[in-house]
Amino acid sequence: MSDQDVLIIDDEPAIADALRPVLSSQGYRVAVAANAAEALIAAERGQFSVVLLDLGLPDADGKDLIPKLRVLGPAVIIVLSARDREGEKVAALDAGADDYLNKPFGIDELLARIRVGLRHVGPGAGAQHEFRSRELVVDFDRHRVLLLGEEIKLSPKEFDLLAAMCRQAGQVVTHRRLLLAGWNDPATDGQYLRSYIALLRQKLEEDASEPAMILTEPGVGYRLNVTPA
Amino acid sequence: MGPADDHNQRRDRRRTDRVPVGLAAMLLFALATGLSYLAQDFNRPISAAILYLLGVLLIGALAGLRWGLGAAILASIIYNFFLSEPVLQFSLTSADEYIPLIAFNLSAVLSGALAGRLNDRARAAERATDRLNLLLEVSHKLQEAVRPDQLGDALTDTGGAEVFGVAENMIFATTAAPRWQVAAQDALRDGRFGAVADDLVAVPLRTDRGIVGILVHPSEAGGRSGSIDWSALAMLLTIAMERCLLFRERAEKQALIRSEEFKTALLSSVSHDLRTPLAAITAAATSLLSYENGLSPDDRRAMLGIIRQQSERLNRFTSNLLNLGRLQSEVGPGEIEKIDLADILGAAIAAVRAQAPDHAIEKRIAAPDAIIRGNPVMIEQIFVNVLENAVRYSPSGSMIRVALREADDRLVVSVSDEGRGIAEADLERVFDRFYRAPAADAVQGQGLGLSIARGFAERFGGTITAASPVHENGGTRVDIAFPSAGAEEALA
């Protein structure tokens, strides 16, 4: 059992009502805030491990709430939004959200994202020296990559991009963050990023035309679809 | 009486003036002759000559150059023949007789000519003023025009000229006779202006953007149109037409912006109001599928309740979207019938009661024959939307009062709730599409219900207004009024 606190910030009572029973059955303690003001009061009073945030709040833009929540505690912030505008999600992620989920979503997917998020803030998550999953091992210090036990040669930029995705494995990484990781400049032409992702896929994917490891999140960024061991 | 009528009268008066002036001249002449004769009899030949000169001067002043000259010559002849010695002869005997006669003749001709010229100048000045006034009147009317088709109305005073707007090389905005239209269209097609038919002249109205219109006027300068400065009129029309076209373009742009705003609002509403219930349904359904055994029987029932409730909400939203489409289309005459308001109201209350069992709805009917003309389905939708709104914005367990009464040939349905009310600034805005009052947080809704209710009510001559607060803790009352069809019949 998880024994963690989850704060649902959504003006739709139906969403909170639908999520609460399963979250409770999985051992999470659930609190609900219907607007930004209630959310801030709740976040000041208690420590939440996970915040599920709807961007369309009645009294504020949900994305403006993210920096304030960040100051109040080390919660995993997952944006739940019905909005199609990719710009909103990117802005939320760049403002400090950890991941996002489009409405409507299945409960299993939400629970998986919560688990991924909690793993990243878990003990020892800060100072990683290597990333290790069933198929992929990345040594951040020595710049070595092993795919199914076999060493893969990567250029320095390819390695930087892969490392940035490994540090947030399972979560979306925005274009902006990848551009910063690879080129140290978020204004770099996105075409370079696409080229390097294509090169990485050729070296890591079984079928680069149908990637299963480096997934595209259209308009937002990329997601490394591997589960850390 | 408008300035145009005034103008016409003045013109008519002047034309009929000519005949009395001639008559007066002849009378004057006869009078002068008679007086001269009498003066002669009293042996005062100088007086006779002066009287004649006075007559000639007056005639010239009154009737213009031609009459003045004519009178002068006639006076010379008559003076010579009848009055100067020897009487009844043109013969002259001595130099003593020559000099006064020549002096008289010269004086007569000169005074006649001078007086006549003055008169002619005055007439020309008057005509110029008239032309200017006509142009001024036309320009005033042109300034009032905001649509190209209104420009033609301003031209009625000119007596048979037509103006055509030109857009994309086609003439438009006209009720002119076909012959005139053909003349304008031909001139535009061939790019040849000037005399276009036997008796018509086409003048292009040119601006930077090309030809914006065509003025067609009769080439015969007869009647009232005789005193019109067509080139000046064409210039005025060009300015007016350009302004009308700019107006139209601006209106089109605004309509486009409004329709874009509407589409954006609709899309964001669809995105939010379809996805949110879907999200709740999906979360509840996947919870049941994946974690059925981990959930208590109460939780399982709650999940099923969420699915049913959110499905109903989806259904309401799609109905509202369909109603929105209906709002924009016409209601056929076959769809309007006499309906009993109390009956329809009862059906709407029953439908809302089933959705909101926690609210008490009290009904008071104080109008025995509440008959209106309308479409029953749309009228029911009005009541349902207003009632649902009252349910949504008032606490569970509170009372909603519905009253039907008659007031001044109108049937008024009032729906009052015990919610917290609406701020005064929002009382009108709640009927705007997609508008939700700031206090509407945590309440599901799309801001469509009341706007549809108003649109439907107005279709059948009804009105819908909101009042708040209605008691000390707030509360909102929505009044829906329709013209009574019973009263209509009593009048007929």
Interface residues (C-beta under 8 A of the other chain):
Chain A: D11 E12 P13 A14 I15 D17 A18 L19 P21 V22 S25 Q26 A34 N35 G56 P58 D59 L80 A82 R83 D84 K103 P104 F105 G106 I107 D108 L110
Chain B: S271 H272 R275 T276 P277 L278 A279 A280 I281 T282 A283 A284 T286 S287 S290 Y291 G294 L295 S296 D299 A302 M303 I306 Q309 Q310 P438 A440 D441 A442 Q444
